[in-house]
Amino acid sequence: MENTGRLRMEVIILAGGLGTRLRDVIRDIPKPMAPVAGRPFFYYILEWISRYPVRKIIISAGYRADVIRDYFGNRVFDIPVEYVIEEEPLGTGGALKFAIEKTKGDDVLVLNGDTWFPLDLSRLMEFHSSEGSLFTMALKRMSDSDRYGTVNLEGNTITGFNEKKYFDEGLINGGIYVINRKFPESWEMPQVFSLEKDILEKNAGKPFLKGMIFDEPFLDIGIPEDYAKAEEILGNIVKRKALFLDRDGVINVDKGYVFRIEDFEFIPGIFELCRKYSSRGYLIIVITNQAGIARELYTEKDFEELSIWMTDQFRDEGIEIAKVYHCPHHPYFTGPCDCRKPEPGMLLEAVRDFDLDISQCVLIGDNESDLEAGRRAGIKEENLHLFVRAGGCFRLKPCR
């Protein structure tokens, strides 16, 4: 079930680069698809942004767009993907204006598909909103370089752009922006134009053009030296891991077939527990048997509405639930299935959806069927935990 309870970020990724300087390495593929540690560079960008509440990804592609679409399809890490194809190169400005027509929200996150700058996107979005900005640029502090132009920043306002030349210390454009859609709607430009030259440089110094400095690592794979570094840096990024949670008895007090908001009581400490795992890089995924649907005690719609409300409560606590998986079956009413715990179907589906390394995943349940599902899916015994109530308090107990 996709969480559609609250509007989430729409992301545009500009992926039309030819990769001229990497032609000896990548041959006949788009630059963002350059191989790095056995995967396309683009994979690492998509994996990173999928950790945030993203509603839709729009990929603006041009040269060999079919390579990108064939690899990632229309859904990646359980996020819908749309493609905007440039039949002829439109420049960064033309591509952005073309792609933004596919969005609906007021503010859109825009990324270059050939740079790696894994900053905190939530902080960037919050800064953009608090500043009342129409255009916010993520900036990277650099030293001892002649590969980039620099950006002048006074307070939080971008006041100028400088041509590429050697500098001892300076700020560079990190290739990540938050844009209020009113801004591009006001551009009166030809079909082909440059975002940097024709828009940003001409608006430097205006109060709606903001910048925020980040210190995360920065790679531009269009530069051969950075492409070589990418193998080392991104090659050390391990496959994803998840904290799997049963719902009734772990997230909420099990009162028997809970399907109404007024009956849903969060177990004390569950937010702190999830926050701890989330901070360590775990996705939070819920896997729950919901035999009440098979018994006709409530409907799929009832379950979905409650799940949307539940995930919104987690989000208010700063925790993103990646997905809620549920089994609506019961063997006495609907026959056997492979998703009802102790069968591992829901966990295996999550492994496929999120490209998880099951050996690093953790499961917390409140009865043996939860733990057995984890075993059958391949979760290590030491990563299986029973949530038990003792003396009015809940605590984790290793399964063995």
C-alpha positions as CSV (number, residue, x, y, z in Angstrom):
1,M,0.0,0.0,0.0
2,E,1.4,3.4,-1.0
3,N,1.1,6.1,1.6
4,T,-0.9,8.9,0.0
5,G,-2.0,10.6,3.2
6,R,0.0,13.8,3.0
7,L,1.5,15.6,0.0
8,R,5.1,14.7,-0.4
9,M,8.0,16.0,-2.5
10,E,8.0,16.0,-6.2
11,V,11.5,15.5,-7.6
12,I,12.8,16.4,-11.1
13,I,16.1,14.9,-12.1
14,L,17.9,16.4,-15.1
15,A,19.5,13.4,-16.8
16,G,20.1,14.5,-20.4
17,G,23.9,14.7,-20.3
18,L,25.9,13.2,-23.1
19,G,29.0,12.6,-21.0
20,T,31.4,13.8,-23.7
21,R,34.4,13.8,-21.4
22,L,33.6,10.2,-20.3
23,R,33.1,8.9,-23.9
24,D,36.1,6.5,-23.6
25,V,34.5,5.0,-20.5
26,I,30.8,5.0,-21.0
27,R,30.5,4.7,-24.8
28,D,26.8,4.7,-26.0
29,I,24.9,5.4,-22.8
30,P,23.7,8.6,-21.0
31,K,26.2,10.1,-18.5
32,P,24.0,9.3,-15.4
33,M,24.1,5.6,-16.4
34,A,27.9,5.4,-16.2
35,P,28.8,2.2,-14.3
36,V,30.0,2.6,-10.7
37,A,30.7,-0.4,-8.5
38,G,28.4,-2.6,-10.6
39,R,25.5,-0.2,-10.8
40,P,24.6,2.9,-12.8
41,F,25.6,6.1,-11.1
42,F,21.9,7.1,-11.3
43,Y,21.0,4.2,-9.0
44,Y,22.8,5.8,-6.1
45,I,21.0,9.1,-6.6
46,L,17.6,7.4,-6.7
47,E,18.4,5.3,-3.6
48,W,19.4,8.4,-1.6
49,I,16.4,10.5,-2.5
50,S,14.0,7.6,-1.8
51,R,14.9,7.8,1.9
52,Y,12.8,11.0,2.0
53,P,9.0,11.5,1.6
54,V,9.0,11.6,-2.2
55,R,5.7,11.4,-4.0
56,K,6.9,11.2,-7.6
57,I,10.1,11.3,-9.5
58,I,10.2,13.0,-13.0
59,I,13.3,12.1,-15.1
60,S,14.1,14.6,-17.8
61,A,16.1,12.6,-20.3
62,G,17.4,13.1,-23.8
63,Y,20.2,11.2,-25.3
64,R,19.5,7.4,-25.1
65,A,16.6,7.9,-22.8
66,D,15.6,4.3,-23.5
67,V,18.6,3.1,-21.5
68,I,17.3,4.9,-18.4
69,R,13.7,3.8,-18.9
70,D,14.5,0.2,-19.6
71,Y,16.7,-0.1,-16.5
72,F,14.4,1.7,-13.9
73,G,10.9,1.3,-15.4
74,N,8.0,3.3,-14.0
75,R,8.6,2.6,-10.4
76,V,11.8,2.6,-8.4
77,F,12.1,2.0,-4.6
78,D,8.3,1.9,-4.7
79,I,8.1,5.6,-5.9
80,P,6.3,6.3,-9.2
81,V,8.5,7.5,-12.0
82,E,7.6,9.6,-15.1
83,Y,9.8,10.5,-18.0
84,V,10.0,13.7,-20.0
85,I,11.9,13.2,-23.2
86,E,13.8,15.9,-25.0
87,E,13.6,15.1,-28.7
88,E,16.2,17.8,-29.2
89,P,18.5,19.3,-26.5
90,L,16.6,22.1,-24.6
91,G,19.4,23.3,-22.4
92,T,19.1,23.1,-18.6
93,G,16.5,25.8,-18.5
94,G,14.4,24.5,-21.3
95,A,14.5,20.9,-19.9
96,L,13.5,22.2,-16.4
97,K,10.6,24.3,-17.7
98,F,9.4,21.3,-19.8
99,A,9.6,18.9,-16.9
100,I,8.0,21.2,-14.3
101,E,4.7,21.0,-16.3
102,K,4.4,17.5,-15.0
103,T,4.3,18.6,-11.3
104,K,1.4,19.8,-9.2
105,G,2.8,21.1,-6.0
106,D,4.0,24.7,-5.2
107,D,7.6,23.7,-4.6
108,V,9.6,21.2,-6.6
109,L,13.0,19.6,-5.8
110,V,15.4,19.6,-8.8
111,L,18.6,17.6,-9.0
112,N,21.4,17.2,-11.6
113,G,21.6,13.5,-12.6
114,D,25.4,13.6,-12.8
115,T,26.4,14.9,-9.4
116,W,26.5,13.2,-6.0
117,F,25.8,15.6,-3.1
118,P,23.9,13.6,-0.4
119,L,22.8,16.5,1.8
120,D,19.8,16.6,4.1
121,L,16.9,17.3,1.7
122,S,14.5,18.0,4.6
123,R,16.7,20.8,5.9
124,L,16.9,22.3,2.4
125,M,13.1,22.2,1.9
126,E,12.6,23.8,5.4
127,F,15.1,26.5,4.7
128,H,13.4,27.3,1.3
129,S,10.0,27.6,3.0
130,S,11.2,29.7,6.0
131,E,13.0,32.1,3.7
132,G,9.9,32.6,1.5
133,S,12.2,31.8,-1.5
134,L,11.3,31.3,-5.1
135,F,14.6,29.6,-5.9
136,T,17.0,28.0,-3.4
137,M,20.3,26.6,-4.3
138,A,22.4,24.1,-2.3
139,L,26.0,25.3,-2.1
140,K,29.2,23.4,-1.5
141,R,32.3,25.0,0.1
142,M,35.4,24.2,-2.0
143,S,39.0,25.0,-1.7
144,D,42.1,25.0,-4.0
145,S,40.2,24.3,-7.3
146,D,39.9,25.7,-10.8
147,R,37.2,23.3,-12.0
148,Y,34.1,25.3,-11.1
149,G,32.6,28.8,-11.2
150,T,31.9,30.2,-7.8
151,V,28.8,31.8,-6.2
152,N,28.7,34.9,-4.1
153,L,26.5,34.8,-1.0
154,E,25.6,37.7,1.3
155,G,23.6,36.5,4.2
156,N,21.3,33.9,2.6
157,T,20.9,35.8,-0.7
158,I,22.9,34.8,-3.8
159,T,24.4,38.0,-5.2
160,G,26.5,36.9,-8.0
161,F,28.2,34.2,-10.1
162,N,31.8,34.1,-11.2
163,E,33.4,32.4,-14.2
164,K,35.5,29.3,-13.8
165,K,39.0,30.1,-12.6
166,Y,41.4,29.1,-9.8
167,F,40.2,30.0,-6.3
168,D,41.7,29.3,-2.8
169,E,38.3,29.2,-1.1
170,G,34.8,29.6,-2.5
171,L,31.2,28.3,-2.8
172,I,30.1,26.4,-5.8
173,N,26.6,25.4,-7.2
174,G,25.8,22.0,-5.8
175,G,23.3,21.2,-8.6
176,I,20.4,20.8,-6.2
177,Y,17.5,23.3,-6.1
178,V,14.1,23.9,-4.6
179,I,12.0,25.9,-7.0
180,N,8.6,27.5,-6.5
181,R,6.7,26.9,-9.7
182,K,5.6,30.5,-9.9
183,F,9.2,31.4,-10.8
184,P,9.6,29.3,-14.1
185,E,6.0,30.2,-15.1
186,S,7.3,33.8,-15.3
187,W,10.2,33.0,-17.6
188,E,9.8,34.4,-21.1
189,M,12.5,32.5,-22.9
190,P,12.9,30.6,-26.2
191,Q,12.5,26.9,-26.1
192,V,16.2,26.3,-25.7
193,F,18.0,28.2,-22.9
194,S,20.3,27.8,-19.9
195,L,19.1,27.9,-16.4
196,E,22.4,29.1,-15.1
197,K,23.3,31.8,-17.7
198,D,19.9,33.1,-18.8
199,I,18.0,32.9,-15.5
200,L,20.2,32.7,-12.4
201,E,22.9,35.1,-13.4
202,K,20.3,37.7,-14.5
203,N,18.5,37.4,-11.2
204,A,21.5,37.5,-8.9
205,G,21.0,39.9,-6.0
206,K,17.2,39.6,-6.0
207,P,15.8,38.7,-2.6
208,F,14.0,35.6,-3.8
209,L,17.2,33.9,-4.9
210,K,18.6,32.1,-1.8
211,G,21.5,29.8,-1.0
212,M,22.2,27.3,1.7
213,I,25.7,25.8,2.4
214,F,26.2,22.1,3.0
215,D,29.4,20.1,3.8
216,E,28.5,16.7,2.4
217,P,30.9,15.0,-0.1
218,F,30.5,16.3,-3.7
219,L,31.2,14.4,-6.9
220,D,30.7,15.5,-10.5
221,I,31.1,12.4,-12.6
222,G,31.4,14.5,-15.7
223,I,34.9,15.2,-14.5
224,P,37.1,12.1,-15.0
225,E,38.9,12.5,-11.7
226,D,35.6,12.5,-9.8
227,Y,34.3,9.6,-11.8
228,A,37.4,7.6,-10.6
229,K,36.6,8.6,-7.0
230,A,33.0,7.5,-7.4
231,E,34.0,3.9,-7.6
232,E,35.7,4.1,-4.2
233,I,33.1,6.3,-2.4
234,L,29.9,4.8,-3.8
235,G,31.3,1.3,-3.9
236,N,31.3,1.4,-0.1
237,I,27.6,2.2,0.1
238,V,26.1,-1.1,1.3
239,K,22.7,-2.4,0.2
240,R,19.7,-1.2,2.1
241,K,18.6,-2.5,5.4
242,A,15.2,-2.3,7.1
243,L,13.5,-2.6,10.4
244,F,10.4,-4.7,10.0
245,L,7.7,-4.2,12.5
246,D,4.5,-6.1,13.1
247,R,1.6,-3.7,13.8
248,D,-0.8,-4.9,16.5
249,G,1.2,-5.6,19.6
250,V,4.3,-3.7,18.5
251,I,3.2,-0.3,17.1
252,N,-0.1,-0.2,18.8
253,V,-1.8,-1.9,21.7
254,D,-3.5,-5.1,20.4
255,K,-7.2,-4.7,21.3
256,G,-8.3,-7.2,18.7
257,Y,-9.1,-6.2,15.1
258,V,-8.3,-2.6,15.4
259,F,-9.5,-0.6,12.4
260,R,-10.8,2.7,13.8
261,I,-8.6,5.7,14.6
262,E,-10.3,6.1,18.0
263,D,-9.2,2.6,19.0
264,F,-5.6,3.0,17.9
265,E,-3.3,3.5,20.9
266,F,0.4,3.8,20.2
267,I,2.7,1.7,22.5
268,P,4.9,3.9,24.6
269,G,8.4,4.2,23.2
270,I,7.6,3.1,19.6
271,F,8.5,6.5,18.2
272,E,11.8,6.5,20.0
273,L,12.6,3.0,18.9
274,C,11.9,3.8,15.2
275,R,13.8,7.1,15.4
276,K,16.9,5.2,16.7
277,Y,16.8,2.7,13.9
278,S,16.1,5.4,11.3
279,S,19.1,7.4,12.4
280,R,21.2,4.3,11.7
281,G,20.1,4.1,8.1
282,Y,17.3,1.5,8.5
283,L,14.1,1.9,6.5
284,I,11.0,1.4,8.6
285,I,8.6,-1.2,7.1
286,V,5.4,-2.5,8.6
287,I,4.3,-6.1,7.9
288,T,0.9,-7.0,9.4
289,N,-1.6,-9.9,9.2
290,Q,-5.1,-8.4,8.8
291,A,-7.5,-11.4,8.9
292,G,-10.3,-9.0,10.0
293,I,-10.6,-8.2,6.3
294,A,-11.2,-11.9,5.4
295,R,-13.6,-12.2,8.3
296,E,-15.5,-9.1,6.9
297,L,-15.1,-7.2,10.2
298,Y,-13.7,-4.3,8.2
299,T,-12.8,-3.4,4.6
300,E,-9.6,-2.8,2.7
301,K,-10.6,0.9,2.6
302,D,-10.9,0.9,6.4
303,F,-7.4,-0.5,6.7
304,E,-5.9,1.9,4.2
305,E,-7.5,4.9,5.9
306,L,-6.1,3.9,9.3
307,S,-2.7,3.1,7.8
308,I,-2.5,6.6,6.2
309,W,-3.4,8.2,9.5
310,M,-0.8,6.0,11.3
311,T,2.0,6.9,8.9
312,D,1.1,10.6,9.2
313,Q,1.5,10.3,13.0
314,F,5.0,8.8,12.5
315,R,5.9,11.6,10.0
316,D,4.8,14.2,12.6
317,E,7.4,12.6,14.8
318,G,10.1,12.9,12.1
319,I,9.9,9.2,11.1
320,E,9.1,8.0,7.6
321,I,7.4,4.7,7.2
322,A,8.7,3.3,3.9
323,K,5.7,1.1,3.3
324,V,2.9,-0.8,5.0
325,Y,2.5,-4.4,3.8
326,H,-0.6,-6.4,4.8
327,C,-2.1,-9.8,4.3
328,P,-5.9,-9.7,4.1
329,H,-6.3,-13.4,4.1
330,H,-7.2,-16.2,6.6
331,P,-7.0,-19.9,5.7
332,Y,-10.5,-20.7,7.0
333,F,-12.1,-18.0,4.9
334,T,-10.0,-17.4,1.8
335,G,-7.7,-20.4,1.7
336,P,-3.9,-20.7,2.0
337,C,-1.6,-17.9,0.8
338,D,2.1,-17.1,0.9
339,C,1.8,-13.7,2.6
340,R,0.2,-14.5,5.9
341,K,2.9,-14.8,8.6
342,P,4.6,-17.2,9.4
343,E,4.9,-17.3,5.6
344,P,7.5,-14.9,4.4
345,G,5.7,-13.4,1.4
346,M,5.4,-9.8,2.7
347,L,9.1,-9.7,3.7
348,L,10.2,-11.1,0.4
349,E,8.1,-8.6,-1.5
350,A,9.7,-5.8,0.5
351,V,13.2,-7.1,-0.3
352,R,12.3,-6.9,-4.0
353,D,10.7,-3.5,-3.8
354,F,13.5,-1.9,-1.8
355,D,16.5,-3.9,-2.9
356,L,17.2,-4.9,0.7
357,D,20.1,-7.0,2.1
358,I,18.0,-9.3,4.2
359,S,21.1,-10.3,6.2
360,Q,21.3,-6.8,7.6
361,C,17.5,-6.5,8.4
362,V,15.9,-6.6,11.8
363,L,12.4,-7.8,12.7
364,I,10.4,-7.1,15.8
365,G,7.2,-9.0,16.4
366,D,5.0,-9.9,19.3
367,N,4.5,-13.6,18.6
368,E,6.3,-16.6,17.2
369,S,4.6,-16.4,13.8
370,D,6.3,-13.0,13.2
371,L,9.7,-14.5,14.1
372,E,9.2,-17.6,11.9
373,A,8.4,-15.4,8.9
374,G,11.6,-13.6,9.5
375,R,13.6,-16.9,9.6
376,R,12.0,-18.1,6.4
377,A,12.9,-14.8,4.7
378,G,16.5,-15.1,5.7
379,I,16.8,-12.7,8.6
380,K,19.6,-13.7,11.0
381,E,18.5,-15.2,14.3
382,E,20.2,-12.4,16.3
383,N,18.2,-9.8,14.4
384,L,14.8,-11.3,15.4
385,H,13.2,-9.8,18.5
386,L,10.1,-10.4,20.5
387,F,8.2,-7.4,21.8
388,V,6.8,-8.4,25.2
389,R,4.8,-6.7,27.9
390,A,6.0,-7.0,31.5
391,G,4.6,-5.1,34.5
392,G,2.7,-2.7,32.2
393,C,5.9,-1.9,30.2
394,F,7.0,-3.1,26.8
395,R,10.5,-4.3,26.1
396,L,12.5,-6.1,23.5
397,K,13.5,-9.7,24.1
398,P,15.8,-11.6,21.7
399,C,14.0,-14.5,20.3
400,R,16.6,-17.0,21.5
